[in-house]
């Protein structure tokens, strides 16, 4: 089936395939320096302020009123009581606003998911209508052998979609089935071994699903549209020696291909090993087949 794409931007899934790769990727875990830690703390503080509404900021600044009164009359009880009541009221207002903001965010996500589902169903309906029209035409022309071929093709596509929908995690299944609705620069073909589901393997299926989506997005964001031929990324999921193997084969053009190798490693860091198959010399450097094995070998 022509692949997938979905409603959430799985962040900076920045990365992928380059001209030449080493046989295997070793994962290296580095410690953050003190400078990096301080920089992240500052960025986190700026992010918090950026996400606060103007009303929330005004409410926080209003705390200066009871605090000032307490400092002016430290021997009096009423400024302290006023500050306590002020804090309780402020906390209640912030809680109500945060609840309202969370509800709006959930409504937005729900609407976005519904629109994505509608686009996916619309694309599938269009595909099925094309197949039905071809089938109807062969039947009217009494070309039964051709009609049987169309029915076999429809059956194969239905089985293919069924395998993807049962891959084990709804997040990844939705991503793969809806990819074509959000990406025009690349076609995604997915092959899943019979009976294979991610949740049967002894590692975090959700974490693995996010890694797979990141790998796909790396290629997706690097794919260069070419009017002469399609960019095609083929994924093959299969079990090998008790572990999951993901084979990725890309045919097409990539932007900034030299940095793709580094980004590819980041996507599966701590999860799996990456190997690159030996390709025929006549095959373009941009077209490579990568094999990713999970879990990471000790």
N, C-alpha and C positions, 0 to 999 in steps of 0.2 A: 504494500500500500504506500501511497505517497504520504509521507510523514507528517510531522507533528509540530506543534508550537502552542504556547499556552498563556494564561492570564497573569502570570506573575513574572517579573523580570528576575530571574534568579541571580540577582545581583550581578556582580561583576564576574560573570562566568567567562572571563576574558581569556580565551586561549586556544591554541591548537596547531595542528600539523605543519611541519616544515620540510624543507628539502631533504635533509639527511638527518638520521637519528642514530644514537648509539643503540646497541642491542637491548640493554636493560637500563631502567632508571632506578637509582638508589635514592631513598627518601632521607633527607637530612633535616633534622629539627634544630632550629636555631633559637637562642634565647634573646629576648628583647633587651636592648640596652636601656639604661636609665633614661637616656635622652628620648628614646622612642616611647617609653612609658609615659613620661611627662607630656610629650606631644599628643599622645592619644587622650590623656586626661583633659588637656586643653580643648581638643576637638570635641570631646564628649560634652564639656560644659557649653561650648558654643552651640552644639546641636540641641541641647536641652532648652537654651534660651530661644533658639530659632523656632522650636516647636510650640512654645508657649504663646497663647493669644495675648493681645494687648490688655484685655480685661484681667487675665490672670496675673500679668506683670503689675498692673495697678493694684490688685488686691495684695500682692506680696509687698509692694512698696508701702501700702497703708499700714503695715506693721510698725512703721516708724512712729506713728502717732501714739499708740499705747506705750511703746518703749520709751519715747521721750517723756511721757507723763510719769512713768516709773522712775526715771532718772531725776526728774525735777522734784518729785515728792517721794523720796525713798522711804520715809517714815510712815506714810499713809497706806492704808490697806486698799482703798478704792481704786488707785491706779493699777495695782496688781490684779484685783478682781476684774477690772475692765480688760486688762491684757489677756487674762484667761478666757473670758467670754469672747473677746475679739478673735483669739486663736481658734476657738471652737467654731465660731461662725465662718471664719476664713477656711478652715479645714472642710467644713460642710459644703461651702460654695465650690471649692476646688474639686471635691469629690463628685458633686453633681455635674460640673462642667466636663470632667474627665469621662464620666459615664456617658454623657451626651456625645462627646467626641468619639468615644469608642463605638457607640451605636451607629453613628454616621459612617464611621470607617467600615464597620461590618456590613452595612447596607450597600456601601460602594463596592466592596469585594463581592457581595452576593450578586449585585447587578452586573458586575464585570464578568463573573463566572457564567451567569445566565446568557449574556451576549456572546461569550466564547462558545458556549454549548450550541446556541442558535446558529452561529457561523459554521461550526463543525457539521451540524445536521444538514445545513443548507448545501455544503460542499458534497456531503455524502449523497444527498438526494439528487443533486445534479449528476453525479457519477452513475447512480443507479438508473436514472432516467435515460442517460445515454445508452447504457447497456440494454435497457428494455426496448428502446427504439430500434437498436441494431437487431435484437432478437425478433421483434415484431416484423421488421423488414425481411429477414430471412424466412420466417414462417409464411409470409404472404407470397414470397417467391418460390415457396416449396423447396427451399434448400435446407433440408433437415440436418445434413451433416454440419453445415455452418452453424445452424441453430444449436446443435449439441455442443459445439466448441464454445459458443457464447455462454451456455449454461454451465459448462465446466469452469470457465473463467470466473463467472459470478460465484460459483461454489467455492473456488479457491480463495477469492477475495474475502468471502464471508468467514472462512476458516482462519484466514490470516488475521482479520480484525479480531476474531474471537481469541486468538492466542495473545495478541497484544493486550486486550482488555483483561485477561487473566494473568498478566505478568507478575502480579503480586502486590503492587502498590498503586492505589488509585491516582496518586499524583503523577507518577511516571506514565501510566497508561493514558491519562488525559493529555499529557504533554505530547506523547507520540501520535495519538490519534488526531489531535487538533493542530499539529505543527504546520501543515500546509495552509491553514487559514491565516497565518501571521507572517509567513516567510515566502517571498517570491524569488529570492536570489538563489535558492538551493532546494533540491528535491531530496527528501529523506525516505529511504527504503529500509524497512525493518524486517528482519527474519528472526523468528523465535523457535527454538527447538521444541518439539512436541512434549507437552507436560511440564515445561520449565516454568517455575515461579521463583521470584527472588526471595520470598519469605521462607523457603525451604533450606536456604543456606545458613550456616551458623555465624552470621554477622548482621549488623544493622541494615535492614532493607531500605529504610528511609534515607539513611546517609548514603548508601550506594546509589539510590535513585537520584539524589541531588547531584552526585558526582557524574552520573551518566548525562543528566540534563546540562550540566556545566560543559562537558566535553562537546556535546552537540552545539551548544550556543557559541562555543569558541569558533567552531567551523562556520556556523551561521553568520557571525559577525565579521568573519574574515572573507567570506565568499564574495567574489567579484562577478557581477552580472555580465554574462557573455551572450550576445545575440546569436552566435553561431552554434553553440552547443550548451546543454544544460549542465549545471554543477550538481553532482549527485553524491550524496553521502549514504553509504550502505552500512547498516549495523546488523551484526549477527550475534545473537545470544545463544550460547550452548554450554553444556556441562562437560568438563574435562577433568578427569582424575579427582573427582569429588569437589571441585571448585568451579566457580563461574568464570567463563571466558567471554569477553566481548571483543569481537573483531570489527574494526572500523576501516572501511575502504572509501577513500575520497577521490573523485575524478572531477577536475575543474581547476579554476584559478583561485588563488588566495592572495589577499593583501598582507603585506608585512610578514611573509612566510618565514623569515629568518628567526623571528621571535616566538614562533608558534611552539617550538619544542619546549621552551621553558614554561609556557602557559599550560601546555598539556600535562606536564609533570605536576604542576600545582593542583590541577583538577583531581588527581588521584593520589595526592600525597598522603601517605599513611594507610592507603587502602589497597593498592594493587601495583603490579609490575607492568611496565610498558615495553613491548618489543616491536621492532619494525622488520617486516619481512623483506627478504631479498627480492627485488623487482627486476624484471628484464631490463637490459640496458637501454632498449629503445623506448621504454616508457618515460613520459615526462617526469621531471623531478617533483612537480607539484602533485602528482598522483601517487599516493602511497597507501599501503595497507598496514595498519597498526593492530597489534594484538595486546589486549589488556587482560591480565589474569588477576582474579580476586580469590581469596584474600591475599595480602602482601606476604610474600614468602619470608620465612625467618632466616 
